[in-house]
Amino acid sequence: MIAVLQRVKQARVEVAGAVVGAVGPGLLMLVCAEPGDGEAQADKLLAKVLKLRIFSDAAGKMNQSLQDIGGGLLIVSQFTLAADTSGGNRPSFSGAAPAELGRHLYNYLLAQARAAHPEVGAGEFGADMQVHLVNDGPVTIPMRMQ
């Protein structure tokens, strides 16, 4: 699975003008399943995201996790993270999992996140979404779990 984490002051996702998910301070997580991914990759990714020390402590050092600060987690599916731009000017998205697998793993990840963390928001799989965020830092971290 591929993910891009953005530390945010706030973030929200809208579908057709309606807010479907929002968080205050915490993380926006853009996520994409790849062929061959399974629930084990989703579990490993979530465990890492919840414990990743990318929030400042009292001394201003990145030494606290999302769980430490009690921040929100907004999870948004984004198949374009699997873009292959190596040939020509039009990206190929064949590196993304088929929609059925992608949907299953996205829903699984959401369920696991909601069971493990008190504040979890979500986008809508396959929808045309508008994501609004105030990046904090900015801190943006790409991740890949295999």
C-alpha positions, 0 to 999 in steps of 0.5 A, a space after each residue: 500500500 502507498 500512503 502520503 501523510 500530511 500533518 494538518 491543522 485541519 482538513 476536510 473532504 467534500 463530495 458534491 458540496 457536502 462535507 463527508 469527513 473532517 478533522 482538526 489537528 492531526 493527519 490527512 492520509 491519502 492511501 492507495 492499494 496496489 495489486 497483491 496488497 492484502 489486509 496485512 499491509 493495511 494493518 502494518 500501515 495503520 500501526 506505523 501511522 498511529 505511532 509515527 513520531 511527527 508531532 512536536 513535543 514541548 521542546 519543539 522536536 518531532 517526538 510525539 505520535 498521533 496517538 500521543 497528541 490525540 489528533 484526528 485522522 482523515 483517510 482518503 482513497 487516492 488511486 493516483 498515488 500509483 501513477 507511473 510517469 516514466 513513459 510519455 506525458 500521460 500517467 499510467 495507473 495500472 499500478 493501482 489495485 483493481 477497484 474491488 480490491 481497492 475498495 475492500 482494503 480501503 474499507 478494511 483500513 477505515 474499520 481498523 482505524 476506527 477501532 484503534 483511534 478515537 477520531 477518524 474521518 473518511 472520504 468516499 471511495 471512487 467519488 470525485 472529492 475535493 480535499 481541503 487542508 491546512 498543512 502544518 509545518 509543512 510536514 508531508 511524508 510518503 510511505 509504502 508498505 509491502 
